[in-house]
C-alpha cells in the first residue's frame, strides 16, 4: 500500500505547474436516441461544463459536443436546432 508521500512522488507535475500544459481539444460524440425529455437539460449541463473547462484553460475554445441522431423516434433535431 502506498503512503501519501509516495503518491505525490508519482504525480508528474504539481498543481502550480498545471497551467504550463497546453489546453487540449475535447470532442465529445453523443448518440441521441429517444432523448427528447432530457435533451435540453443535458445540453445545458454540457455547455456549462465546457465553459468551466475553457475558462480554467483545461480545454481549447474550439472544443465541441457532437450530437448524432441514432434513428430516434422522437424529435431531437427540433430541440437541437
Secondary structure per residue as TSV (DSSP state, phi and psi in degrees):
chain	resnum	aa	ss	phi	psi
A	1	X	-	360.0	134.6
A	2	X	-	-81.6	143.3
A	3	X	-	-93.2	173.5
A	4	X	H	-55.5	-41.7
A	5	X	H	-64.1	-45.0
A	6	X	H	-69.6	-31.2
A	7	X	H	-63.9	-44.5
A	8	X	H	-63.1	-34.5
A	9	X	H	-66.8	-25.6
A	10	X	H	-84.3	-13.4
A	11	X	-	-74.4	125.9
A	12	X	S	-71.4	-16.8
A	13	X	S	-153.2	155.3
A	14	X	-	-89.3	160.2
A	15	X	G	-55.1	-33.0
A	16	X	G	-70.6	-22.5
A	17	X	G	-87.2	-7.7
A	18	X	G	-56.0	-38.4
A	19	X	G	-70.0	-9.9
A	20	X	G	-74.4	-18.1
A	21	X	S	-84.4	133.1
A	22	X	-	-67.3	142.2
A	23	X	-	-64.3	149.7
A	24	X	B	-102.7	164.5
A	25	X	-	-78.0	139.9
A	26	X	-	-128.1	110.1
A	27	X	E	-112.5	118.0
A	28	X	E	-110.3	121.2
A	29	X	E	-105.1	119.1
A	30	X	E	-119.5	123.7
A	31	X	E	-73.9	138.8
A	32	X	E	-115.1	113.3
A	33	X	S	-136.0	108.8
A	34	X	S	51.6	50.0
A	35	X	-	-108.6	17.0
A	36	X	H	-51.7	-41.1
A	37	X	H	-68.0	-28.4
A	38	X	H	-117.1	0.3
A	39	X	H	-63.7	-47.6
A	40	X	H	-60.1	-44.6
A	41	X	H	-64.6	-42.8
A	42	X	H	-62.4	-42.6
A	43	X	H	-62.9	-42.7
A	44	X	H	-60.6	-43.9
A	45	X	H	-62.2	-45.2
A	46	X	H	-64.5	-41.0
A	47	X	H	-62.4	-42.7
A	48	X	H	-63.6	-42.8
A	49	X	H	-66.1	-43.3
A	50	X	H	-61.2	-41.0
A	51	X	H	-60.4	-42.2
A	52	X	H	-64.6	-46.6
A	53	X	H	-61.5	-37.9
A	54	X	H	-68.1	-44.3
A	55	X	H	-61.9	-35.8
A	56	X	T	-82.5	-2.4
A	57	X	T	76.9	16.8
A	58	X	S	-79.5	-36.6
A	59	X	B	-129.0	158.3
A	60	X	-	-75.6	155.2
A	61	X	T	-69.0	-16.7
A	62	X	T	-96.4	21.6
A	63	X	-	-72.0	155.5
A	64	X	E	-141.5	155.9
A	65	X	E	-111.8	123.7
A	66	X	E	-109.2	122.0
A	67	X	E	-100.9	128.1
A	68	X	E	-116.7	120.2
A	69	X	E	-71.3	117.6
A	70	X	-	-99.4	53.4
A	71	X	S	57.2	46.5
A	72	X	-	-59.9	150.3
A	73	X	S	-95.6	-4.5
A	74	X	S	-104.3	-153.7
A	75	X	-	-120.0	61.7
A	76	X	H	-65.3	-36.9
A	77	X	H	-71.2	-25.7
A	78	X	H	-66.6	-34.8
A	79	X	H	-76.8	-42.8
A	80	X	H	-67.7	-42.4
A	81	X	-	-89.7	360.0
